[in-house]
Amino acid sequence: MTKRWILTVQFLIAACVLGPRPAAAENFKSVNECVAGKRVANNSGDKGVILRISQGTMCVVKLDATGKEQSSIFWMLHDEGGSAETNDKLVPGNYACYAGLPNQYTFNDLKILSGTSYEWAGQQGKFHVDPSRRIVYETGPLAKYTSKLLAGPSVGLNTDGGAFFGTHCDLQK
């Protein structure tokens, strides 16, 4: 074969491997999805390109709007053309909770007892999941928390009502 033919074949293989792919339908489930050069959006809708991984779970993204670098935990990002929503269900089980940078186990687990009841710190309560994936704690110790079902399945928790979930509780499989 000629060098030109070999280069043409290599180019076509690269185009197939690196070319457009279908958009993911939910937030990243692993830091391994943070690949340098990948176009992403965060949960606030800001778009950019991944530069590198930092601190084991952080994806450093150069934002299009400002040109500044922003670090995000991998589960706060999704493919630019996709949606942040997850198809996961909140199933009964033990969800270990983590917070901080780097993520640290909080020594407090969320237990989903059924499709409508939970336990936190030894106290039980009732909840429901809205179509928007928001978890509404109707009674019990988490009644004042804002929460959302994230990919994994994972439960995001905060106390300020915002879209950033500094605590996340992951289903233990």
Rosetta silent file (secondary structure, phi, psi, omega in degrees, C-alpha in Angstrom):
SEQUENCE: MTKRWILTVQFLIAACVLGPRPAAAENFKSVNECVAGKRVANNSGDKGVILRISQGTMCVVKLDATGKEQSSIFWMLHDEGGSAETNDKLVPGNYACYAGLPNQYTFNDLKILSGTSYEWAGQQGKFHVDPSRRIVYETGPLAKYTSKLLAGPSVGLNTDGGAFFGTHCDLQK
SCORE:     score description
SCORE:     0.000 S_00000001
   1 L     0.000  153.528  178.467    0.000    0.000    0.000 S_00000001
   2 L   -86.236  161.959  178.916    1.039    3.555   -0.547 S_00000001
   3 H   -61.911  -36.365 -179.717    1.558    6.050    2.257 S_00000001
   4 H   -62.873  -43.323  179.628   -1.404    8.067    0.967 S_00000001
   5 H   -63.700  -43.685  179.506   -3.718    5.028    1.243 S_00000001
   6 H   -62.280  -44.204  178.664   -2.502    4.262    4.780 S_00000001
   7 H   -63.765  -38.395  178.516   -3.059    7.872    5.849 S_00000001
   8 H   -63.634  -44.491  179.035   -6.554    7.837    4.338 S_00000001
   9 H   -63.882  -44.371  179.030   -7.463    4.658    6.236 S_00000001
  10 H   -61.798  -40.766  178.731   -6.045    6.057    9.488 S_00000001
  11 H   -62.580  -44.752 -179.805   -8.018    9.276    9.008 S_00000001
  12 H   -64.449  -40.354  177.556  -11.283    7.374    8.426 S_00000001
  13 H   -63.015  -45.365  179.041  -10.726    5.206   11.489 S_00000001
  14 H   -61.563  -40.711  179.573  -10.018    8.289   13.604 S_00000001
  15 H   -62.856  -39.618  179.484  -13.138   10.016   12.249 S_00000001
  16 H   -69.202  -41.945 -177.329  -15.292    7.028   13.181 S_00000001
  17 H   -73.353  -43.012 -174.283  -13.794    6.668   16.642 S_00000001
  18 H   -98.870   -3.357 -175.772  -13.609   10.360   17.534 S_00000001
  19 L   -70.073 -174.236 -178.139  -16.530   11.662   15.496 S_00000001
  20 L   -58.166  142.476  178.486  -19.948   12.770   16.709 S_00000001
  21 L  -128.574  159.918  176.355  -21.692   10.488   19.147 S_00000001
  22 L   -63.294  144.089 -179.325  -25.197   10.433   20.504 S_00000001
  23 L   -70.341  142.961  176.453  -25.618   12.714   23.484 S_00000001
  24 L   -70.485  153.156 -175.714  -25.787   11.130   26.892 S_00000001
  25 L   -98.370   12.483 -177.785  -29.141   11.373   28.583 S_00000001
  26 L  -166.358  172.925  178.765  -27.860   12.232   32.052 S_00000001
  27 L   -61.333  156.446  179.486  -25.069   13.565   34.256 S_00000001
  28 L   -59.451  144.572  178.991  -21.748   11.754   34.275 S_00000001
  29 L  -103.811   -6.465 -177.020  -21.589    8.685   36.501 S_00000001
  30 L  -152.517  149.131  176.082  -17.797    8.538   36.723 S_00000001
  31 H   -63.477  -21.352  179.358  -14.821   10.885   36.654 S_00000001
  32 H   -64.675  -16.308  177.104  -13.607    8.752   33.737 S_00000001
  33 H   -80.124   -9.432  177.685  -16.190   10.532   31.554 S_00000001
  34 L   -85.954   87.203 -177.295  -14.224   13.777   32.039 S_00000001
  35 L  -104.400  128.570  179.537  -12.034   13.519   28.969 S_00000001
  36 L   -52.562  132.031  179.798   -9.891   16.489   27.953 S_00000001
  37 L    95.139  -12.389 -178.733  -11.414   18.216   24.931 S_00000001
  38 L   -74.974  136.642  176.580  -14.972   16.959   25.544 S_00000001
  39 E   -82.099  130.754 -176.577  -17.756   19.558   25.281 S_00000001
  40 E  -138.840  167.789  170.325  -19.926   19.662   28.407 S_00000001
  41 E  -132.965  149.700  177.043  -22.581   21.655   30.223 S_00000001
  42 E   -98.395 -179.571 -175.955  -23.046   21.931   33.974 S_00000001
  43 L   -67.965  -13.746  176.440  -26.268   21.812   35.973 S_00000001
  44 L   -92.572   -3.475  178.775  -26.601   25.608   35.654 S_00000001
  45 L    93.110   -0.780  177.492  -26.479   25.396   31.853 S_00000001
  46 L   -70.889  136.736 -177.659  -22.964   26.870   31.477 S_00000001
  47 E  -110.882  153.619  178.574  -21.096   25.297   28.553 S_00000001
  48 E  -177.164 -166.105 -178.215  -17.418   24.679   28.027 S_00000001
  49 E  -125.702  138.245 -179.898  -14.661   22.203   27.306 S_00000001
  50 E   -71.805  132.692  177.803  -12.952   19.840   29.767 S_00000001
  51 E   -99.170  -44.033 -176.219   -9.285   20.649   30.333 S_00000001
  52 E  -170.215  172.173  173.485   -8.237   18.036   32.908 S_00000001
  53 E   -99.891  140.971 -179.851   -9.146   16.045   36.027 S_00000001
  54 E  -134.983  143.067  173.862   -8.122   17.472   39.403 S_00000001
  55 L    57.141   25.667  173.738   -8.203   16.061   42.952 S_00000001
  56 L    84.282  -36.033 -177.850   -9.556   12.699   41.813 S_00000001
  57 L  -127.722   -1.488 -175.657  -13.204   13.705   41.301 S_00000001
  58 E   -98.818  136.085  174.893  -13.052   17.234   39.892 S_00000001
  59 E  -106.666  122.716  178.943  -13.298   18.071   36.195 S_00000001
  60 E   -90.227  121.691 -174.938  -11.689   21.380   35.267 S_00000001
  61 E  -119.249  134.071  171.437  -13.746   23.081   32.546 S_00000001
  62 E   -89.529  114.975 -176.142  -12.926   26.205   30.523 S_00000001
  63 E   -76.583  137.237 -179.665  -16.240   28.059   30.296 S_00000001
  64 L   -63.657  -44.787 -171.785  -17.276   29.467   26.923 S_00000001
  65 L   -66.855  -37.722 -174.283  -18.956   32.600   28.319 S_00000001
  66 L  -112.411  -19.847 -175.427  -16.085   33.831   30.505 S_00000001
  67 L    76.843    0.591 -179.107  -13.033   31.900   29.321 S_00000001
  68 L   -86.962  156.455  175.681  -12.319   31.123   32.982 S_00000001
  69 E   -86.006  137.989  177.456  -11.578   27.700   34.426 S_00000001
  70 E  -133.417  134.028  176.695  -14.188   26.174   36.731 S_00000001
  71 E   -96.214  133.177  178.962  -13.879   22.954   38.711 S_00000001
  72 E  -134.268  142.767  172.258  -16.970   20.771   38.991 S_00000001
  73 E   -65.221  140.492 -171.989  -17.546   17.391   40.583 S_00000001
  74 H   -50.991  -37.549 -175.433  -18.052   14.935   37.709 S_00000001
  75 H   -74.560    0.316  175.780  -21.709   14.242   38.553 S_00000001
  76 H   -95.874    2.095 -176.970  -22.514   17.941   38.004 S_00000001
  77 E  -118.541  155.116  173.224  -21.623   17.689   34.288 S_00000001
  78 E  -148.156  163.522  177.563  -23.213   16.137   31.209 S_00000001
  79 E   -55.246  141.623 -175.136  -22.513   16.067   27.479 S_00000001
  80 L   -52.586  -41.817 -177.742  -23.234   19.474   25.951 S_00000001
  81 L   -85.355   -2.971 -175.972  -26.065   18.218   23.723 S_00000001
  82 L   -96.880 -165.139 -178.466  -27.607   16.015   26.410 S_00000001
  83 L  -121.565  151.395  178.007  -29.684   16.544   29.498 S_00000001
  84 L   -76.479  -14.327 -174.946  -28.743   16.533   33.161 S_00000001
  85 L   -68.910  150.114  179.724  -31.725   14.361   33.975 S_00000001
  86 L  -109.498  153.250  173.405  -31.273   10.749   34.961 S_00000001
  87 L   -95.124   -1.284 -179.901  -33.347    7.717   34.112 S_00000001
  88 L   -65.673  156.922  177.263  -32.383    6.135   37.437 S_00000001
  89 L  -112.796  150.285  174.661  -35.044    5.414   40.026 S_00000001
  90 L   -82.776  103.920 -174.192  -34.854    6.048   43.761 S_00000001
  91 L  -106.712  153.966  176.409  -34.905    2.467   45.003 S_00000001
  92 L   -57.307  140.929  179.031  -34.929    1.107   48.557 S_00000001
  93 E   156.945 -177.245  179.925  -31.453    0.660   49.981 S_00000001
  94 E   -97.924  125.773 -179.120  -28.627    2.268   51.897 S_00000001
  95 E  -112.857  108.568  179.382  -27.214    5.491   50.409 S_00000001
  96 E   -74.550  135.871 -173.560  -23.781    6.453   51.811 S_00000001
  97 E  -106.211  140.051 -177.125  -23.370   10.231   52.077 S_00000001
  98 E  -133.352  149.490  177.552  -20.309   12.287   51.105 S_00000001
  99 E  -152.878  163.961  173.745  -19.449   15.999   51.250 S_00000001
 100 L    90.098  174.762  177.378  -16.505   18.362   50.886 S_00000001
 101 L  -126.819  114.306   -4.241  -13.439   18.690   48.676 S_00000001
 102 L   -70.955  164.902 -178.783  -12.105   16.140   48.368 S_00000001
 103 L   -56.982  132.715  177.251  -15.222   14.055   49.021 S_00000001
 104 E  -127.831  139.549  176.375  -15.299   12.632   52.534 S_00000001
 105 E   -63.846  134.504 -175.588  -17.728   10.099   53.958 S_00000001
 106 E   -89.484   -4.051 -177.534  -20.035   11.892   56.417 S_00000001
 107 E    61.745   27.452  174.865  -20.656    8.824   58.629 S_00000001
 108 E  -142.060  122.610 -177.910  -24.368    9.343   58.102 S_00000001
 109 E  -107.816  147.925  171.605  -26.357    7.296   55.609 S_00000001
 110 E   -94.959  126.519  177.621  -29.741    7.913   54.031 S_00000001
 111 E  -109.359  118.520  173.970  -31.888    4.800   54.076 S_00000001
 112 E   -90.372  114.267 -174.414  -34.689    4.601   51.542 S_00000001
 113 L   -87.098  -33.819 -179.944  -37.131    2.180   53.158 S_00000001
 114 L  -158.547 -171.659  178.987  -39.803    2.164   50.428 S_00000001
 115 L   -69.433   -7.162 -178.060  -41.087    4.301   47.562 S_00000001
 116 L  -138.004    0.859 -177.776  -42.440    6.811   50.100 S_00000001
 117 E  -133.019  150.709 -178.690  -40.455    6.447   53.351 S_00000001
 118 E  -142.080  169.335  174.270  -36.877    7.091   54.484 S_00000001
 119 E  -135.531  134.948  178.608  -34.660    7.074   57.560 S_00000001
 120 E  -140.618  124.182  178.452  -31.994    9.637   58.464 S_00000001
 121 L    54.307   38.996  176.485  -30.025    9.683   61.720 S_00000001
 122 L    82.001   -0.819  179.782  -32.383    7.142   63.287 S_00000001
 123 E  -114.168  144.451 -178.325  -35.548    9.108   62.473 S_00000001
 124 E  -104.210  158.621  177.813  -38.096    8.232   59.808 S_00000001
 125 E  -158.277  177.495  179.963  -40.081   10.399   57.422 S_00000001
 126 E  -113.293  150.512  178.523  -42.123   10.417   54.226 S_00000001
 127 E  -148.578  168.239  167.246  -41.119   11.704   50.781 S_00000001
 128 E  -145.124  158.943  178.862  -42.144   11.752   47.136 S_00000001
 129 E  -109.551  122.128  177.317  -40.240   12.336   43.896 S_00000001
 130 L   -71.915  161.643  174.733  -41.607   14.995   41.515 S_00000001
 131 L   -58.293  -23.943  179.120  -41.538   14.475   37.729 S_00000001
 132 L   -80.181    2.226 -179.170  -38.654   17.020   37.704 S_00000001
 133 L    79.631    5.044  175.648  -36.643   14.507   39.840 S_00000001
 134 E   -72.303  134.751  177.731  -36.877   16.787   42.872 S_00000001
 135 E   -98.583  121.794 -179.197  -37.211   14.806   46.096 S_00000001
 136 E  -106.564  115.830  177.067  -39.704   16.399   48.477 S_00000001
 137 E   -87.654  107.594 -175.460  -39.370   15.336   52.116 S_00000001
 138 L   -74.787  -38.168 -179.798  -42.898   15.719   53.463 S_00000001
 139 L  -141.892  171.254  174.468  -42.059   14.789   57.063 S_00000001
 140 L    93.104 -173.600 -171.652  -39.068   13.755   59.146 S_00000001
 141 L   -67.996  -17.160 -179.719  -35.557   15.108   59.694 S_00000001
 142 L  -101.030   11.275 -174.966  -34.946   16.156   56.051 S_00000001
 143 L   -58.026  -25.791 -179.051  -38.172   18.183   55.677 S_00000001
 144 L   -96.584    2.259 -178.851  -36.197   21.461   55.398 S_00000001
 145 L   -88.956  151.398  169.188  -33.674   20.123   52.870 S_00000001
 146 E   -97.671  137.131 -173.977  -33.656   20.618   49.104 S_00000001
 147 E  -148.495  151.440  178.772  -32.948   17.380   47.312 S_00000001
 148 E  -145.566  144.879  175.169  -32.779   15.932   43.820 S_00000001
 149 E   -77.739  122.022  179.445  -32.390   12.477   42.328 S_00000001
 150 E  -110.624  169.620  178.724  -29.062   12.352   40.504 S_00000001
 151 L   -62.612  145.990  175.233  -27.524    9.679   38.301 S_00000001
 152 L   145.440  -55.807   -5.591  -26.189    6.630   40.058 S_00000001
 153 L   -70.547  150.667  179.337  -28.776    6.616   41.612 S_00000001
 154 E  -142.293  151.255  178.905  -27.581    9.277   44.006 S_00000001
 155 E  -112.247  121.051  175.263  -29.410   11.792   46.180 S_00000001
 156 E   -90.632  138.371 -178.980  -28.180   15.397   46.187 S_00000001
 157 E  -130.473  141.205  168.163  -28.841   17.406   49.359 S_00000001
 158 E  -152.016  168.525 -179.303  -28.492   21.070   50.301 S_00000001
 159 L  -112.254   -0.683 -175.549  -30.008   23.485   52.797 S_00000001
 160 L  -104.558    0.025  178.638  -30.067   26.654   50.679 S_00000001
 161 L    80.099    2.802 -177.276  -32.612   25.674   48.010 S_00000001
 162 L   -84.401 -173.238 -178.209  -30.080   26.039   45.184 S_00000001
 163 L   -94.996   -4.180  177.334  -29.032   23.751   42.349 S_00000001
 164 L   -94.791  128.689 -178.643  -25.634   22.876   43.883 S_00000001
 165 L  -112.481   96.158 -178.032  -25.713   19.783   46.087 S_00000001
 166 L   -67.559  -21.659  175.312  -22.698   19.832   48.404 S_00000001
 167 E  -115.215  134.930  173.684  -23.766   16.530   49.909 S_00000001
 168 E  -133.467  140.287 -178.302  -24.542   13.494   47.803 S_00000001
 169 E  -117.054  119.315 -172.599  -25.695   10.084   48.988 S_00000001
 170 E  -105.268  135.099  177.660  -24.886    7.161   46.690 S_00000001
 171 E   -59.140  128.400  176.837  -26.694    3.825   46.574 S_00000001
 172 L   -88.056  120.240 -175.420  -24.461    1.094   47.959 S_00000001
 173 L  -103.267    0.000    0.000  -24.588   -1.872   45.624 S_00000001
